[in-house]
């Protein structure tokens, strides 16, 4: 019995040791579980952060795609605007050319309508407000000047005028010129060529449209300077010829016009 009791004690001792070992391992397992739980919690948080980052990245990508699309649309609109501006510039240039052509045609028509006209300067004007000059009075005064001062005999009988009248606003301190329209162009030329027989204050010249007159004013000093240099220079319409060559100058805008 004694030896049997000792054996049982040893078995119980071994069982208790194993139980202690199991308890220790269970305790370790609890600690491991706690650690695993903590790790799991951290992983869950990391997953949440990663999910948030993925959402932000997706938003950024969508935003960039939208920006890229918007940029492409802007570039297309810019191309359309450039093309539209080119068309507008082309239309504007065409309009300017057409406008310039129309102005030339209008000036040409004005010049043709004045082809038979002459301007007479220095003929005394009746300033009495109660006895204003009539067109007939102007015709008579011009024919008198032609016959007596320009030495064209029988001008009153041989030269026919459509009409004659003063031009410009009345001014007591200034004698207005008279414009005459001749019935026959040869008569006009005959009178014009005799203009060198007139002396101050009288004078005679062709009538030109205002645009041509402005061009002639710019050309006169140039013509006189050329003549001082011994060159042959004359103005025809709105064009200046020096030694037989048409004078062109961008600064004065001259070089084109009617003869």
CORMO-V353721 format. One line per field, one symbol per residue. phi: phi as a letter, one per 40 degrees, with the letter a starting at -180 (. if undefined). Layout:
BEGIN
phi=???
END
This chain:
BEGIN
phi=.cccccccdcccccccccccccccccccccccccccccccccccccccccccccccccccccccccccccccccccccccccccccccccccccccccccccccccccccccccdcbbbbbgcdbcccccacccccccdcccccccccccfbcfccccbbbcaaacbgccadcacccbbbbccbddcdccccccccccbdccaaaccbddccccccdccddccccccccgccaabbgbbbbbfgbccbacccgbhbicc
END
